[in-house]
Amino acid sequence: MSSRSEIQKQKQLEEKRKRKEEFRRKRTERTYERKLAKQGKTSKSRQEEMEKYRRVEKQLTLAIVIVVLLLVIVLATVFFI
């Protein structure tokens, strides 16, 4: 049976290993992204993200236009009727 200190040491070693693994993974992803950027390409996930932003921007622009039109109609009826 393991003591609490041994279990704690194992957890610390596991966390340290996970951090190192995460750091290595991020570093390789970063180098891959830089390589794609130099070639003038972007990764697929970035393209999907940009498409999502464009869709949201279109929806917000449409909503703003509709609100402005409704506001103009209301103000016109208030002042001219």
PDB file of N, CA, C and O in Angstrom:
ATOM      1  N   MET A   1       0.841  -1.173   0.000  1.00  0.00           N
ATOM      2  CA  MET A   1       0.000   0.000   0.000  1.00  0.00           C
ATOM      3  C   MET A   1       0.889   1.240   0.000  1.00  0.00           C
ATOM      4  O   MET A   1       1.851   1.322   0.763  1.00  0.00           O
ATOM      5  N   SER A   2       0.570   2.177  -0.837  1.00  0.00           N
ATOM      6  CA  SER A   2       1.364   3.388  -0.973  1.00  0.00           C
ATOM      7  C   SER A   2       0.993   4.393   0.104  1.00  0.00           C
ATOM      8  O   SER A   2      -0.161   4.501   0.520  1.00  0.00           O
ATOM      9  N   SER A   3       1.996   5.114   0.534  1.00  0.00           N
ATOM     10  CA  SER A   3       1.720   6.157   1.510  1.00  0.00           C
ATOM     11  C   SER A   3       1.262   7.423   0.783  1.00  0.00           C
ATOM     12  O   SER A   3       1.355   7.524  -0.440  1.00  0.00           O
ATOM     13  N   ARG A   4       0.771   8.373   1.558  1.00  0.00           N
ATOM     14  CA  ARG A   4       0.281   9.610   0.948  1.00  0.00           C
ATOM     15  C   ARG A   4       1.402  10.380   0.266  1.00  0.00           C
ATOM     16  O   ARG A   4       1.192  10.988  -0.783  1.00  0.00           O
ATOM     17  N   SER A   5       2.579  10.358   0.853  1.00  0.00           N
ATOM     18  CA  SER A   5       3.699  11.090   0.249  1.00  0.00           C
ATOM     19  C   SER A   5       4.093  10.462  -1.091  1.00  0.00           C
ATOM     20  O   SER A   5       4.430  11.180  -2.032  1.00  0.00           O
ATOM     21  N   GLU A   6       4.054   9.139  -1.184  1.00  0.00           N
ATOM     22  CA  GLU A   6       4.369   8.476  -2.452  1.00  0.00           C
ATOM     23  C   GLU A   6       3.319   8.795  -3.513  1.00  0.00           C
ATOM     24  O   GLU A   6       3.651   9.039  -4.673  1.00  0.00           O
ATOM     25  N   ILE A   7       2.063   8.790  -3.109  1.00  0.00           N
ATOM     26  CA  ILE A   7       0.985   9.117  -4.037  1.00  0.00           C
ATOM     27  C   ILE A   7       1.134  10.559  -4.505  1.00  0.00           C
ATOM     28  O   ILE A   7       0.942  10.854  -5.685  1.00  0.00           O
ATOM     29  N   GLN A   8       1.476  11.460  -3.582  1.00  0.00           N
ATOM     30  CA  GLN A   8       1.654  12.862  -3.935  1.00  0.00           C
ATOM     31  C   GLN A   8       2.828  13.034  -4.906  1.00  0.00           C
ATOM     32  O   GLN A   8       2.741  13.814  -5.854  1.00  0.00           O
ATOM     33  N   LYS A   9       3.909  12.316  -4.671  1.00  0.00           N
ATOM     34  CA  LYS A   9       5.064  12.386  -5.570  1.00  0.00           C
ATOM     35  C   LYS A   9       4.700  11.873  -6.958  1.00  0.00           C
ATOM     36  O   LYS A   9       5.116  12.441  -7.968  1.00  0.00           O
ATOM     37  N   GLN A  10       3.919  10.795  -7.000  1.00  0.00           N
ATOM     38  CA  GLN A  10       3.486  10.251  -8.290  1.00  0.00           C
ATOM     39  C   GLN A  10       2.619  11.266  -9.034  1.00  0.00           C
ATOM     40  O   GLN A  10       2.764  11.444 -10.244  1.00  0.00           O
ATOM     41  N   LYS A  11       1.728  11.922  -8.316  1.00  0.00           N
ATOM     42  CA  LYS A  11       0.873  12.933  -8.942  1.00  0.00           C
ATOM     43  C   LYS A  11       1.708  14.081  -9.475  1.00  0.00           C
ATOM     44  O   LYS A  11       1.470  14.569 -10.579  1.00  0.00           O
ATOM     45  N   GLN A  12       2.696  14.518  -8.685  1.00  0.00           N
ATOM     46  CA  GLN A  12       3.560  15.606  -9.132  1.00  0.00           C
ATOM     47  C   GLN A  12       4.345  15.211 -10.376  1.00  0.00           C
ATOM     48  O   GLN A  12       4.483  16.007 -11.305  1.00  0.00           O
ATOM     49  N   LEU A  13       4.856  13.989 -10.396  1.00  0.00           N
ATOM     50  CA  LEU A  13       5.591  13.513 -11.569  1.00  0.00           C
ATOM     51  C   LEU A  13       4.676  13.427 -12.786  1.00  0.00           C
ATOM     52  O   LEU A  13       5.081  13.763 -13.899  1.00  0.00           O
ATOM     53  N   GLU A  14       3.459  12.982 -12.572  1.00  0.00           N
ATOM     54  CA  GLU A  14       2.489  12.885 -13.669  1.00  0.00           C
ATOM     55  C   GLU A  14       2.147  14.274 -14.208  1.00  0.00           C
ATOM     56  O   GLU A  14       2.076  14.467 -15.422  1.00  0.00           O
ATOM     57  N   GLU A  15       1.936  15.232 -13.319  1.00  0.00           N
ATOM     58  CA  GLU A  15       1.643  16.601 -13.756  1.00  0.00           C
ATOM     59  C   GLU A  15       2.820  17.192 -14.511  1.00  0.00           C
ATOM     60  O   GLU A  15       2.636  17.862 -15.528  1.00  0.00           O
ATOM     61  N   LYS A  16       4.022  16.951 -14.025  1.00  0.00           N
ATOM     62  CA  LYS A  16       5.220  17.451 -14.691  1.00  0.00           C
ATOM     63  C   LYS A  16       5.352  16.849 -16.083  1.00  0.00           C
ATOM     64  O   LYS A  16       5.700  17.549 -17.034  1.00  0.00           O
ATOM     65  N   ARG A  17       5.075  15.553 -16.205  1.00  0.00           N
ATOM     66  CA  ARG A  17       5.143  14.881 -17.496  1.00  0.00           C
ATOM     67  C   ARG A  17       4.093  15.446 -18.454  1.00  0.00           C
ATOM     68  O   ARG A  17       4.364  15.644 -19.638  1.00  0.00           O
ATOM     69  N   LYS A  18       2.891  15.704 -17.929  1.00  0.00           N
ATOM     70  CA  LYS A  18       1.824  16.275 -18.760  1.00  0.00           C
ATOM     71  C   LYS A  18       2.194  17.670 -19.248  1.00  0.00           C
ATOM     72  O   LYS A  18       1.962  18.009 -20.408  1.00  0.00           O
ATOM     73  N   ARG A  19       2.771  18.480 -18.360  1.00  0.00           N
ATOM     74  CA  ARG A  19       3.185  19.832 -18.755  1.00  0.00           C
ATOM     75  C   ARG A  19       4.246  19.788 -19.850  1.00  0.00           C
ATOM     76  O   ARG A  19       4.186  20.551 -20.815  1.00  0.00           O
ATOM     77  N   LYS A  20       5.222  18.885 -19.693  1.00  0.00           N
ATOM     78  CA  LYS A  20       6.264  18.764 -20.718  1.00  0.00           C
ATOM     79  C   LYS A  20       5.674  18.315 -22.048  1.00  0.00           C
ATOM     80  O   LYS A  20       6.028  18.834 -23.106  1.00  0.00           O
ATOM     81  N   GLU A  21       4.784  17.360 -21.980  1.00  0.00           N
ATOM     82  CA  GLU A  21       4.146  16.856 -23.197  1.00  0.00           C
ATOM     83  C   GLU A  21       3.323  17.955 -23.871  1.00  0.00           C
ATOM     84  O   GLU A  21       3.359  18.099 -25.093  1.00  0.00           O
ATOM     85  N   GLU A  22       2.584  18.725 -23.077  1.00  0.00           N
ATOM     86  CA  GLU A  22       1.786  19.829 -23.608  1.00  0.00           C
ATOM     87  C   GLU A  22       2.681  20.889 -24.238  1.00  0.00           C
ATOM     88  O   GLU A  22       2.354  21.430 -25.295  1.00  0.00           O
ATOM     89  N   PHE A  23       3.803  21.189 -23.598  1.00  0.00           N
ATOM     90  CA  PHE A  23       4.746  22.173 -24.127  1.00  0.00           C
ATOM     91  C   PHE A  23       5.306  21.700 -25.469  1.00  0.00           C
ATOM     92  O   PHE A  23       5.390  22.482 -26.415  1.00  0.00           O
ATOM     93  N   ARG A  24       5.683  20.440 -25.553  1.00  0.00           N
ATOM     94  CA  ARG A  24       6.209  19.899 -26.811  1.00  0.00           C
ATOM     95  C   ARG A  24       5.158  19.949 -27.910  1.00  0.00           C
ATOM     96  O   ARG A  24       5.459  20.301 -29.051  1.00  0.00           O
ATOM     97  N   ARG A  25       3.931  19.596 -27.565  1.00  0.00           N
ATOM     98  CA  ARG A  25       2.858  19.606 -28.552  1.00  0.00           C
ATOM     99  C   ARG A  25       2.599  21.020 -29.063  1.00  0.00           C
ATOM    100  O   ARG A  25       2.456  21.229 -30.268  1.00  0.00           O
ATOM    101  N   LYS A  26       2.539  21.988 -28.155  1.00  0.00           N
ATOM    102  CA  LYS A  26       2.316  23.371 -28.562  1.00  0.00           C
ATOM    103  C   LYS A  26       3.460  23.888 -29.414  1.00  0.00           C
ATOM    104  O   LYS A  26       3.238  24.633 -30.369  1.00  0.00           O
ATOM    105  N   ARG A  27       4.685  23.498 -29.075  1.00  0.00           N
ATOM    106  CA  ARG A  27       5.841  23.950 -29.841  1.00  0.00           C
ATOM    107  C   ARG A  27       5.796  23.393 -31.261  1.00  0.00           C
ATOM    108  O   ARG A  27       6.080  24.114 -32.218  1.00  0.00           O
ATOM    109  N   THR A  28       5.441  22.120 -31.405  1.00  0.00           N
ATOM    110  CA  THR A  28       5.361  21.554 -32.754  1.00  0.00           C
ATOM    111  C   THR A  28       4.220  22.177 -33.544  1.00  0.00           C
ATOM    112  O   THR A  28       4.358  22.416 -34.744  1.00  0.00           O
ATOM    113  N   GLU A  29       3.089  22.444 -32.884  1.00  0.00           N
ATOM    114  CA  GLU A  29       1.981  23.109 -33.568  1.00  0.00           C
ATOM    115  C   GLU A  29       2.374  24.512 -34.008  1.00  0.00           C
ATOM    116  O   GLU A  29       2.027  24.942 -35.108  1.00  0.00           O
ATOM    117  N   ARG A  30       3.090  25.219 -33.160  1.00  0.00           N
ATOM    118  CA  ARG A  30       3.532  26.573 -33.481  1.00  0.00           C
ATOM    119  C   ARG A  30       4.467  26.573 -34.688  1.00  0.00           C
ATOM    120  O   ARG A  30       4.336  27.413 -35.579  1.00  0.00           O
ATOM    121  N   THR A  31       5.407  25.632 -34.715  1.00  0.00           N
ATOM    122  CA  THR A  31       6.326  25.576 -35.852  1.00  0.00           C
ATOM    123  C   THR A  31       5.574  25.218 -37.129  1.00  0.00           C
ATOM    124  O   THR A  31       5.884  25.737 -38.202  1.00  0.00           O
ATOM    125  N   TYR A  32       4.589  24.333 -37.014  1.00  0.00           N
ATOM    126  CA  TYR A  32       3.795  23.966 -38.185  1.00  0.00           C
ATOM    127  C   TYR A  32       2.998  25.161 -38.697  1.00  0.00           C
ATOM    128  O   TYR A  32       2.932  25.393 -39.904  1.00  0.00           O
ATOM    129  N   GLU A  33       2.393  25.921 -37.782  1.00  0.00           N
ATOM    130  CA  GLU A  33       1.631  27.105 -38.173  1.00  0.00           C
ATOM    131  C   GLU A  33       2.537  28.143 -38.832  1.00  0.00           C
ATOM    132  O   GLU A  33       2.155  28.769 -39.821  1.00  0.00           O
ATOM    133  N   ARG A  34       3.728  28.321 -38.286  1.00  0.00           N
ATOM    134  CA  ARG A  34       4.660  29.288 -38.881  1.00  0.00           C
ATOM    135  C   ARG A  34       5.063  28.864 -40.281  1.00  0.00           C
ATOM    136  O   ARG A  34       5.168  29.692 -41.186  1.00  0.00           O
ATOM    137  N   LYS A  35       5.289  27.566 -40.452  1.00  0.00           N
ATOM    138  CA  LYS A  35       5.661  27.057 -41.773  1.00  0.00           C
ATOM    139  C   LYS A  35       4.542  27.299 -42.781  1.00  0.00           C
ATOM    140  O   LYS A  35       4.799  27.696 -43.917  1.00  0.00           O
ATOM    141  N   LEU A  36       3.305  27.057 -42.363  1.00  0.00           N
ATOM    142  CA  LEU A  36       2.164  27.315 -43.242  1.00  0.00           C
ATOM    143  C   LEU A  36       2.039  28.803 -43.549  1.00  0.00           C
ATOM    144  O   LEU A  36       1.725  29.185 -44.676  1.00  0.00           O
ATOM    145  N   ALA A  37       2.285  29.638 -42.548  1.00  0.00           N
ATOM    146  CA  ALA A  37       2.179  31.079 -42.757  1.00  0.00           C
ATOM    147  C   ALA A  37       3.225  31.557 -43.754  1.00  0.00           C
ATOM    148  O   ALA A  37       2.941  32.429 -44.574  1.00  0.00           O
ATOM    149  N   LYS A  38       4.413  31.005 -43.695  1.00  0.00           N
ATOM    150  CA  LYS A  38       5.462  31.392 -44.644  1.00  0.00           C
ATOM    151  C   LYS A  38       5.104  30.983 -46.059  1.00  0.00           C
ATOM    152  O   LYS A  38       5.486  31.649 -47.021  1.00  0.00           O
ATOM    153  N   GLN A  39       4.373  29.893 -46.186  1.00  0.00           N
ATOM    154  CA  GLN A  39       3.964  29.417 -47.502  1.00  0.00           C
ATOM    155  C   GLN A  39       2.728  30.155 -47.999  1.00  0.00           C
ATOM    156  O   GLN A  39       2.306  29.961 -49.139  1.00  0.00           O
ATOM    157  N   GLY A  40       2.150  30.991 -47.159  1.00  0.00           N
ATOM    158  CA  GLY A  40       0.965  31.736 -47.546  1.00  0.00           C
ATOM    159  C   GLY A  40      -0.314  30.960 -47.341  1.00  0.00           C
ATOM    160  O   GLY A  40      -1.352  31.306 -47.905  1.00  0.00           O
ATOM    161  N   LYS A  41      -0.252  29.933 -46.553  1.00  0.00           N
ATOM    162  CA  LYS A  41      -1.426  29.111 -46.275  1.00  0.00           C
ATOM    163  C   LYS A  41      -1.786  29.248 -44.803  1.00  0.00           C
ATOM    164  O   LYS A  41      -0.956  29.629 -43.978  1.00  0.00           O
ATOM    165  N   THR A  42      -3.013  28.938 -44.495  1.00  0.00           N
ATOM    166  CA  THR A  42      -3.420  28.872 -43.100  1.00  0.00           C
ATOM    167  C   THR A  42      -3.968  27.484 -42.839  1.00  0.00           C
ATOM    168  O   THR A  42      -4.379  26.774 -43.757  1.00  0.00           O
ATOM    169  N   SER A  43      -3.966  27.120 -41.595  1.00  0.00           N
ATOM    170  CA  SER A  43      -4.479  25.799 -41.271  1.00  0.00           C
ATOM    171  C   SER A  43      -5.989  25.775 -41.422  1.00  0.00           C
ATOM    172  O   SER A  43      -6.635  26.822 -41.456  1.00  0.00           O
ATOM    173  N   LYS A  44      -6.534  24.605 -41.509  1.00  0.00           N
ATOM    174  CA  LYS A  44      -7.969  24.453 -41.735  1.00  0.00           C
ATOM    175  C   LYS A  44      -8.768  25.021 -40.564  1.00  0.00           C
ATOM    176  O   LYS A  44      -9.805  25.650 -40.773  1.00  0.00           O
ATOM    177  N   SER A  45      -8.299  24.807 -39.340  1.00  0.00           N
ATOM    178  CA  SER A  45      -9.045  25.296 -38.186  1.00  0.00           C
ATOM    179  C   SER A  45      -9.128  26.818 -38.199  1.00  0.00           C
ATOM    180  O   SER A  45     -10.145  27.386 -37.802  1.00  0.00           O
ATOM    181  N   ARG A  46      -8.082  27.471 -38.646  1.00  0.00           N
ATOM    182  CA  ARG A  46      -8.093  28.933 -38.713  1.00  0.00           C
ATOM    183  C   ARG A  46      -9.072  29.406 -39.778  1.00  0.00           C
ATOM    184  O   ARG A  46      -9.753  30.413 -39.580  1.00  0.00           O
ATOM    185  N   GLN A  47      -9.156  28.702 -40.899  1.00  0.00           N
ATOM    186  CA  GLN A  47     -10.095  29.079 -41.948  1.00  0.00           C
ATOM    187  C   GLN A  47     -11.530  28.948 -41.458  1.00  0.00           C
ATOM    188  O   GLN A  47     -12.361  29.816 -41.724  1.00  0.00           O
ATOM    189  N   GLU A  48     -11.818  27.879 -40.752  1.00  0.00           N
ATOM    190  CA  GLU A  48     -13.163  27.682 -40.210  1.00  0.00           C
ATOM    191  C   GLU A  48     -13.497  28.775 -39.208  1.00  0.00           C
ATOM    192  O   GLU A  48     -14.628  29.259 -39.157  1.00  0.00           O
ATOM    193  N   GLU A  49     -12.518  29.158 -38.420  1.00  0.00           N
ATOM    194  CA  GLU A  49     -12.731  30.212 -37.432  1.00  0.00           C
ATOM    195  C   GLU A  49     -13.041  31.537 -38.127  1.00  0.00           C
ATOM    196  O   GLU A  49     -13.936  32.266 -37.701  1.00  0.00           O
ATOM    197  N   MET A  50     -12.314  31.846 -39.185  1.00  0.00           N
ATOM    198  CA  MET A  50     -12.547  33.092 -39.908  1.00  0.00           C
ATOM    199  C   MET A  50     -13.917  33.090 -40.587  1.00  0.00           C
ATOM    200  O   MET A  50     -14.595  34.117 -40.612  1.00  0.00           O
ATOM    201  N   GLU A  51     -14.327  31.954 -41.133  1.00  0.00           N
ATOM    202  CA  GLU A  51     -15.656  31.854 -41.739  1.00  0.00           C
ATOM    203  C   GLU A  51     -16.741  32.090 -40.693  1.00  0.00           C
ATOM    204  O   GLU A  51     -17.752  32.733 -40.975  1.00  0.00           O
ATOM    205  N   LYS A  52     -16.533  31.577 -39.503  1.00  0.00           N
ATOM    206  CA  LYS A  52     -17.498  31.772 -38.423  1.00  0.00           C
ATOM    207  C   LYS A  52     -17.609  33.256 -38.081  1.00  0.00           C
ATOM    208  O   LYS A  52     -18.713  33.773 -37.915  1.00  0.00           O
ATOM    209  N   TYR A  53     -16.470  33.941 -37.977  1.00  0.00           N
ATOM    210  CA  TYR A  53     -16.484  35.378 -37.696  1.00  0.00           C
ATOM    211  C   TYR A  53     -17.203  36.150 -38.797  1.00  0.00           C
ATOM    212  O   TYR A  53     -17.948  37.087 -38.510  1.00  0.00           O
ATOM    213  N   ARG A  54     -16.988  35.768 -40.053  1.00  0.00           N
ATOM    214  CA  ARG A  54     -17.652  36.457 -41.159  1.00  0.00           C
ATOM    215  C   ARG A  54     -19.163  36.289 -41.093  1.00  0.00           C
ATOM    216  O   ARG A  54     -19.913  37.240 -41.314  1.00  0.00           O
ATOM    217  N   ARG A  55     -19.608  35.063 -40.785  1.00  0.00           N
ATOM    218  CA  ARG A  55     -21.048  34.824 -40.674  1.00  0.00           C
ATOM    219  C   ARG A  55     -21.656  35.662 -39.563  1.00  0.00           C
ATOM    220  O   ARG A  55     -22.713  36.266 -39.744  1.00  0.00           O
ATOM    221  N   VAL A  56     -21.001  35.701 -38.424  1.00  0.00           N
ATOM    222  CA  VAL A  56     -21.511  36.486 -37.297  1.00  0.00           C
ATOM    223  C   VAL A  56     -21.523  37.964 -37.657  1.00  0.00           C
ATOM    224  O   VAL A  56     -22.462  38.683 -37.318  1.00  0.00           O
ATOM    225  N   GLU A  57     -20.480  38.416 -38.343  1.00  0.00           N
ATOM    226  CA  GLU A  57     -20.421  39.823 -38.740  1.00  0.00           C
ATOM    227  C   GLU A  57     -21.560  40.177 -39.686  1.00  0.00           C
ATOM    228  O   GLU A  57     -22.155  41.248 -39.567  1.00  0.00           O
ATOM    229  N   LYS A  58     -21.868  39.285 -40.625  1.00  0.00           N
ATOM    230  CA  LYS A  58     -22.982  39.534 -41.553  1.00  0.00           C
ATOM    231  C   LYS A  58     -24.300  39.620 -40.806  1.00  0.00           C
ATOM    232  O   LYS A  58     -25.121  40.492 -41.088  1.00  0.00           O
ATOM    233  N   GLN A  59     -24.506  38.724 -39.857  1.00  0.00           N
ATOM    234  CA  GLN A  59     -25.744  38.738 -39.088  1.00  0.00           C
ATOM    235  C   GLN A  59     -25.869  40.017 -38.263  1.00  0.00           C
ATOM    236  O   GLN A  59     -26.948  40.603 -38.183  1.00  0.00           O
ATOM    237  N   LEU A  60     -24.777  40.446 -37.656  1.00  0.00           N
ATOM    238  CA  LEU A  60     -24.819  41.675 -36.862  1.00  0.00           C
ATOM    239  C   LEU A  60     -25.075  42.889 -37.746  1.00  0.00           C
ATOM    240  O   LEU A  60     -25.830  43.784 -37.367  1.00  0.00           O
ATOM    241  N   THR A  61     -24.461  42.924 -38.904  1.00  0.00           N
ATOM    242  CA  THR A  61     -24.678  44.043 -39.821  1.00  0.00           C
ATOM    243  C   THR A  61     -26.135  44.086 -40.263  1.00  0.00           C
ATOM    244  O   THR A  61     -26.734  45.160 -40.311  1.00  0.00           O
ATOM    245  N   LEU A  62     -26.703  42.942 -40.582  1.00  0.00           N
ATOM    246  CA  LEU A  62     -28.102  42.873 -40.980  1.00  0.00           C
ATOM    247  C   LEU A  62     -29.016  43.344 -39.847  1.00  0.00           C
ATOM    248  O   LEU A  62     -29.980  44.074 -40.078  1.00  0.00           O
ATOM    249  N   ALA A  63     -28.704  42.921 -38.626  1.00  0.00           N
ATOM    250  CA  ALA A  63     -29.509  43.339 -37.481  1.00  0.00           C
ATOM    251  C   ALA A  63     -29.428  44.844 -37.275  1.00  0.00           C
ATOM    252  O   ALA A  63     -30.435  45.483 -36.969  1.00  0.00           O
ATOM    253  N   ILE A  64     -28.251  45.411 -37.438  1.00  0.00           N
ATOM    254  CA  ILE A  64     -28.094  46.862 -37.279  1.00  0.00           C
ATOM    255  C   ILE A  64     -28.888  47.612 -38.332  1.00  0.00           C
ATOM    256  O   ILE A  64     -29.529  48.617 -38.026  1.00  0.00           O
ATOM    257  N   VAL A  65     -28.856  47.137 -39.566  1.00  0.00           N
ATOM    258  CA  VAL A  65     -29.606  47.791 -40.647  1.00  0.00           C
ATOM    259  C   VAL A  65     -31.101  47.743 -40.368  1.00  0.00           C
ATOM    260  O   VAL A  65     -31.802  48.734 -40.568  1.00  0.00           O
ATOM    261  N   ILE A  66     -31.588  46.610 -39.913  1.00  0.00           N
ATOM    262  CA  ILE A  66     -33.015  46.474 -39.617  1.00  0.00           C
ATOM    263  C   ILE A  66     -33.423  47.415 -38.481  1.00  0.00           C
ATOM    264  O   ILE A  66     -34.463  48.069 -38.561  1.00  0.00           O
ATOM    265  N   VAL A  67     -32.620  47.484 -37.440  1.00  0.00           N
ATOM    266  CA  VAL A  67     -32.935  48.362 -36.312  1.00  0.00           C
ATOM    267  C   VAL A  67     -32.935  49.819 -36.750  1.00  0.00           C
ATOM    268  O   VAL A  67     -33.797  50.590 -36.329  1.00  0.00           O
ATOM    269  N   VAL A  68     -31.984  50.202 -37.584  1.00  0.00           N
ATOM    270  CA  VAL A  68     -31.938  51.593 -38.061  1.00  0.00           C
ATOM    271  C   VAL A  68     -33.177  51.910 -38.891  1.00  0.00           C
ATOM    272  O   VAL A  68     -33.764  52.981 -38.737  1.00  0.00           O
ATOM    273  N   LEU A  69     -33.580  50.998 -39.762  1.00  0.00           N
ATOM    274  CA  LEU A  69     -34.776  51.227 -40.566  1.00  0.00           C
ATOM    275  C   LEU A  69     -36.019  51.358 -39.692  1.00  0.00           C
ATOM    276  O   LEU A  69     -36.846  52.242 -39.918  1.00  0.00           O
ATOM    277  N   LEU A  70     -36.153  50.500 -38.713  1.00  0.00           N
ATOM    278  CA  LEU A  70     -37.296  50.585 -37.807  1.00  0.00           C
ATOM    279  C   LEU A  70     -37.271  51.895 -37.016  1.00  0.00           C
ATOM    280  O   LEU A  70     -38.317  52.503 -36.788  1.00  0.00           O
ATOM    281  N   LEU A  71     -36.100  52.321 -36.604  1.00  0.00           N
ATOM    282  CA  LEU A  71     -35.981  53.579 -35.884  1.00  0.00           C
ATOM    283  C   LEU A  71     -36.374  54.760 -36.756  1.00  0.00           C
ATOM    284  O   LEU A  71     -37.036  55.685 -36.286  1.00  0.00           O
ATOM    285  N   VAL A  72     -35.975  54.740 -38.016  1.00  0.00           N
ATOM    286  CA  VAL A  72     -36.351  55.809 -38.945  1.00  0.00           C
ATOM    287  C   VAL A  72     -37.859  55.841 -39.137  1.00  0.00           C
ATOM    288  O   VAL A  72     -38.455  56.918 -39.167  1.00  0.00           O
ATOM    289  N   ILE A  73     -38.477  54.684 -39.265  1.00  0.00           N
ATOM    290  CA  ILE A  73     -39.930  54.618 -39.438  1.00  0.00           C
ATOM    291  C   ILE A  73     -40.644  55.175 -38.204  1.00  0.00           C
ATOM    292  O   ILE A  73     -41.592  55.949 -38.332  1.00  0.00           O
ATOM    293  N   VAL A  74     -40.194  54.788 -37.024  1.00  0.00           N
ATOM    294  CA  VAL A  74     -40.821  55.263 -35.789  1.00  0.00           C
ATOM    295  C   VAL A  74     -40.644  56.767 -35.645  1.00  0.00           C
ATOM    296  O   VAL A  74     -41.597  57.468 -35.308  1.00  0.00           O
ATOM    297  N   LEU A  75     -39.455  57.269 -35.892  1.00  0.00           N
ATOM    298  CA  LEU A  75     -39.222  58.706 -35.773  1.00  0.00           C
ATOM    299  C   LEU A  75     -40.026  59.483 -36.809  1.00  0.00           C
ATOM    300  O   LEU A  75     -40.529  60.568 -36.517  1.00  0.00           O
ATOM    301  N   ALA A  76     -40.149  58.937 -38.010  1.00  0.00           N
ATOM    302  CA  ALA A  76     -40.934  59.612 -39.043  1.00  0.00           C
ATOM    303  C   ALA A  76     -42.410  59.677 -38.646  1.00  0.00           C
ATOM    304  O   ALA A  76     -43.056  60.706 -38.845  1.00  0.00           O
ATOM    305  N   THR A  77     -42.941  58.607 -38.095  1.00  0.00           N
ATOM    306  CA  THR A  77     -44.341  58.631 -37.674  1.00  0.00           C
ATOM    307  C   THR A  77     -44.552  59.563 -36.483  1.00  0.00           C
ATOM    308  O   THR A  77     -45.603  60.196 -36.386  1.00  0.00           O
ATOM    309  N   VAL A  78     -43.589  59.663 -35.585  1.00  0.00           N
ATOM    310  CA  VAL A  78     -43.737  60.529 -34.417  1.00  0.00           C
ATOM    311  C   VAL A  78     -43.718  61.987 -34.825  1.00  0.00           C
ATOM    312  O   VAL A  78     -44.545  62.763 -34.347  1.00  0.00           O
ATOM    313  N   PHE A  79     -42.813  62.378 -35.680  1.00  0.00           N
ATOM    314  CA  PHE A  79     -42.667  63.786 -36.042  1.00  0.00           C
ATOM    315  C   PHE A  79     -43.625  64.274 -37.125  1.00  0.00           C
ATOM    316  O   PHE A  79     -43.943  65.463 -37.160  1.00  0.00           O
ATOM    317  N   PHE A  80     -44.092  63.401 -38.003  1.00  0.00           N
ATOM    318  CA  PHE A  80     -44.902  63.848 -39.126  1.00  0.00           C
ATOM    319  C   PHE A  80     -46.383  63.481 -38.993  1.00  0.00           C
ATOM    320  O   PHE A  80     -47.187  63.888 -39.831  1.00  0.00           O
ATOM    321  N   ILE A  81     -46.746  62.747 -37.992  1.00  0.00           N
ATOM    322  CA  ILE A  81     -48.161  62.397 -37.838  1.00  0.00           C
ATOM    323  C   ILE A  81     -48.710  62.903 -36.533  1.00  0.00           C
ATOM    324  O   ILE A  81     -49.887  62.698 -36.238  1.00  0.00           O
TER     325      ILE A  81
END
